[in-house]
């Protein structure tokens, strides 16, 4: 069972289709690319932060 499946709620009849958010067939791929880019930039920023000198 995959994460991105079209499902219909039995009680309400509401259809959940992750691709309904956009007419672009690559919407999910582009979204994941954006998430990866933001994550990589965040790691770079955090690595450049000065070390904290915390004494216990």
N, C-alpha and C positions, 0 to 999 in steps of 0.2 A: 504494500500500500504506500503510495507516494504522498508527499506533503501537498502538492499542488494538483488537486483533483476537483473536478466539478461535482458538487454535491447538492442535493435538494433535501431540506429539512422536512421530515415526514409530517410533523405537527403543523407547521406554518405554510409549507409549500414554497418557502423562499429558496431560490436557487443561488448557490454560492459558487461563482466562477472567478478565480483569481485573474483571468485574462480580460474580464469585463472592464477593468480600470482604464484600458487604453485600446485603441484600434491597432496599435503597433504590435505585430506578432513577436517582436523581440523585447517587449516591455519587461518581462521578468529578468532576462539576461542583462539588460541595461541597468535595471535596479540593482542586481547583484554586483555588477561592475562598479556602480557608484558606492555601494557599501564597502567593497574591498578597498577602493581608493581612499575613502574617508578613514578607514581603519589604518591603512598604511601611513597616511599623513599624521594621524594621531600618534602612532608609535614613534615616528620621527620627531615630533614636537616633544613628546615625553622624554625621549632619549636626550634631547638637547637641554632639558631643564637642569638647573644646578642641583647638586646633591643637598639634601637637608641634613644638618648636623643636629640630630636628636639625641639627647642624653637621657638614659633611663634612670 
